[in-house]
Structures are given as structure tokens and as C-alpha cells.
Amino acid sequence: MAERTTAGRATAGRATAGRLTAREAIGAVVDDSTFAELAVSERASAPDGPIGWEGYDVSHARAQERTGERESVVCGFGAFGGRRAVLLAFEFGFLGGSLGERTGDRIEAAYTAAREERLPLVSLVATGGSRMQEGMRALTQLQRVAHQSALNRAAGLPQIAVLRDPTTGGGWATLGAGADVILALSGAQVGFAGSRVRPPDADPAAYTAEGQLTAGHIDQVVAPQELRASLGRWLTLLAGRPDSPPAPAPPPAAFVAAQPPETGWDAVLRARAAGRPRAGAYLDAYFELREPVSGDRCGGVDPGMLCGFGLREGRTVAYAAQCGTATLPAGYRTAARLIRLADRLGVPVLTLVDTPGAANDHRAERAGAGAAIADTFAAVATASVPVTTLVIGEGGSGGALALAAPDHTWVTPDSYFSVIAPEAAAAILKRPAGAVRDTADQLRLRPQDLVELGMARGVVGRG
């Protein structure tokens, strides 16, 4: 791909209503003087565009004069914290950042360059959607973008989207929502429906970056002044050359050096102790740097499931960690999404098991608990990258087993793993309450039992 340096070029378009132009947005995130614009051949256009929209040529010329750009997207190469990537940025001042045929040409060129150079793609999105003046020829650019995105996904190349204000319509439904990691600037308008086409009684909060985060549709909301550092961290985590094949992540060290529990009930009490270290403590001790992903992309978030990517001794490891609560369907779907993304990028996975079991109330059933758990089992079972599991607390039935790696699960001294909780087992067997302790012994759920039964490879020691 030919490229031409434009780092020293003055910004022709100016920010309006607090919005940055495409080049200002680029300058705000890339390392100084590293942006080199792609040279993209422009197709010939019929008078007033592909559907002969009267006055379109005049509007297009005015947009060029006003912004200094020839189209609504600027694309090229840039460095983020020393990590090189392909970058495309929308110019909202150019016909509302709309997607037309020439916009599609530029976006395709950016994706192609990323594949040729084996680089991540970062999209700074600010668009109102497809360009009406080009009719269906504009709308079909969404299929073109989706195809290019799929090619890069199949090539194992990460895609990061930054949602600026506004990100609506097809731009949100392809470049935005279709990215591997979705960041949004605080306060940005984000939604499929633009402000002029929403139902009159629509809740405006649902169309904000913060609303989309709450609903599980994006990973992080980032303040504008923090975006450069955030992208640098993400590219550090995702742009490195992974091992081929990747080595398994080592299990974290335990926080305790206690003797193995004497009885099954002792193991249960240890795992349920209020002061026991939880997933956040293990992740903080294990990683030098980590960035979270959030949400199941289906309208749900589970605060009891921590997912993301971290840096461990210079190597990226993906993690999915239960936090000791009953895991919601959204938590399982988020974990499955994380594991599949890590698999595609060639990144090993660490899972931390700590749950009394899957949430089983009526809300969880209506949210698809069974399907979500099944999908997590499938994600672990089909992962081509190694998955390492450490049971750090309660291992409650299938809700815990869904995250456990067959043949590569470890346990801590203050954990247990059981086919069912001792209290539930006693109740099902119609035993008196006083029989719970004996039932716990019969279940053979202690850490040393799990090793003896071949369910765990070993009990990890304190670091």
C-alpha cells in the first residue's frame, strides 16, 4: 500500500460544537509525527452521484471546502505508545461522517493494509450512518465493511473501535459494534437510531456511551484526555506477536499456606470465609497491567464476572474470573466472548473459579441461564489456545465447571469443588440438617480429594 506522510499538514477543518475533526482526533491519540496517510485511488462518479441526487455534487464540494477533506474518512498508519497500527478516523463535518461508496473504498483500503502488514486496526468513529444521497449504493457499504471486518477477524488481527460523538446508524452497527474491543468517549451519543429518527418517548440515556456500557454493549467509557494512554495499553496487550503455539498461562500462587482441610465441611467453611482473597486480589498480584472487557453484547452485565486481558511477565494472557457470587447468564456470555476472542488472537486464557453456582432465580431462567452455561462449556471445549484454571474459593456444580479447563485445573488450599453444595445434597437425599457435615465428607470435595480423584493437577502453594 502506498502511503504519504501528512504529520505536518495543518488541519483544514475546525472542530464544531466541541467535536474534534478527524485529523484532530488522530493527532490526539497517535505518537507525535507518526501518522502516514494511505493513498487511496478514487473511483469516478456520475454527475450527482450513483442515483443522480440533485445538488449532491454541490453539497460534496462544499463539504470538501469546509473540512479540507476529500471524503468522510481519513485512514493511514500511526503508532500508539510505540505500537504500530492502521487507523481510520471519521470526519463528521463532511456530510455528517456518512458512508458512501468512496468512504467504503477508504475503509476497505484500511482493512486491506492491516492484513498486508499484520497490524491491528483502530477506528475513531463519528458518523450519522449511510449517505442518503447515494441511496442503496451507500447502504450496501455496510456489507462491504462487514466483509472486510470478517477477513481481518479470520486473519487473527485485533480491531479496536473508539466511539466518538455521535456514533449512530450503520457505522455503529458495523465498525463500532463489530469490533473486538469497544471504547467510547464519555458523553458520546451512541446508538443505532440517530436523534432525529427515534421514537418520541425514547429514553435518551439509552443512546449514550454510559447507557451502552450499562447495557453490556461496549467495554469501557474513556475520558477524552485518557484515550491516548488507553489505546497504548490496549495495543500493548493485543498487538504483540503471540507464541506459536502459545504456552499455557501458569496458575497464580495461592495467598495462603494452610494445611489441607481435615474434613469436607472444613473445606467448605474455608472457601466461604468472608475474609478470603477474591478474584480481584489474584488478578492484581498476577498481572503487571490489565484492561477489562465488559458486557455480553445482549443487554446484560454481570459484576461478579471479571474478564479482560493482562500482561504477565511481558506476555498477554486473557482472563475470566468469578468473584464469589452466583454467576448470571450475562457473566457466562461475557466469559465465552472473551475466550473466543483470545482463541482467535492466539492468547492463552486463565480462568478463576469461585461461585456457589449459577444464578437460578426466575430472572436468570428468563435470561437464558442454560444456553449461556452451555455456550461457556463450548467455548472452553473448542479453544485451540491453552486454558488454565485455578479454583480459588467455591466450586459450585456446573456453574463453576463451565469455566474449568479439563486436565489443566488447579486448586488453592482454601477452595472446594463439588457436584452440588452439601446442604442441597442433604436436602435432596432427605437427610436431616445435622447430616450436612457428613454429606460434605461423602462428596469428597476437599482440595486433596480433587487431586486424588484426578479432577485437579495439584494444590498451588503460596507465592
Steps between C-alpha positions, in 0.01 A plus 500: 500500500635841406503757776577867531609682811258763625619551857593861436188592305288770663146402587271660245171417670433637847316337785140608539272465801786353702573224246848430371562474129636171369856630494468655842376166632793324336745751643353454846576128514802411283862549591636831370567516125426131441183522294549419130189518286408225258479602135166363381396507135166678462235357275337711233153619590203579281353852522324539837611154604383144429127577522510851352398685818452858389746735669720222639810618315454848644460363855804280455711792378390714794593222742845482344547876526375512858709211634799482270430130447404318181279251684351423840779265611874552540711183524866411535769364730584628845675398820341480843748477783752367251259239363421538130142464378273593212271789588182628347323811626164644400457868417153581630514843341499333159132426436452375853779243472268299276603188313496514123673300229825695525489469877472125449806510274703660776377266771576198282848636434559535875390143573708370209808686623453352846496148353800564276704643787358265769395798712208581729236739372381793712181681395415847631131500413276806472221453250131548442472188285459430129496786249145559379615677184650171375197287585539124513852527357594666827310256718678200348831642623400350836523154343836595359627614841364185665683285243829679559459471874437128467816457292710670767329298770584179315859621469523531879548878495347706781253780430449782749222755461481838670149642494505877471204736499280401326524135398168389353347297220701257293831634628406386848357171372817408306824676589387570857306202630695261277838578657679268742547773760258793515596821678276805511575859592309619804181682408500378140168430329504130406213303351361349184228766482611859450344783698255596224353155440444366852157441650378816675479319835848345477720519809793723394733329749480181294673679211809607694840341550421454866163340422658259254760402761230429757315286246811293422554624144841665541809420705608833648407868516816711478553868570642678191821597680559134592442351155860515377626307803212255481566416135869461577420245770257310280748477215771386740268217601364405158761599243790285616608193311360205697686175549421242235356290647445702816624349825247448780467773757642384833250484787521789747657439837266452794473763772498245782732220605253317719505126555240311299159504671431199718137459405277586210308748712828670600573548130156653446542740792842613377367567152206694640704710745421870463864607513626257239687655204276549197559519127601866496787435741623205294487699176680798653779277626526305173507779240720806458235659279143406418206643310141379543238406246140532610157379401345213313392708195144379567392764751662361815794556733606280792716686755589162647694397188826683423626458145780660304864483392807539717877512465688231691881515479478666160242256361130562446255270677120522479306449821145414607453501875201434723478718810323274748143584403242294314595547135240665278428397141665826390816393681520171314437669165771758573746227596419301186550813287836564669622143453406495132672835441815377674490183291478700180791722604717210617502610864500245787215517750490496880171430677441544873213294639315634804122471510241321712340419165315653211221745578177297497219746570225578251694795357795277420275241337335764284842637406603159366714350778515157340599626157759737646663226707497267201671763288775544760559125513527506120741795496736324741466164325576636152777746590819425308704711742583353841259576784626491860259494795554572867219434747543774759186453710169326449462266207126462486380237255465560125495875548864473604600213272403703191816708548728211598761371257497122464838356605642841587320604818676586826361571846598715796508375862190708580278368222264214429328358192183297520232348284254685725510702820491277812180664627323439170627143484366427850165655412466300180588181685246592772765499768465705822682833529752341734617271220641781286852461642509128429359562154785743431747225584320254274513743209881499514524866417823594684800624297697183570198290405480676165866423430456136601192466279689645203276808486789737580867490412612627836457734794689825434717644775540852627719728290 
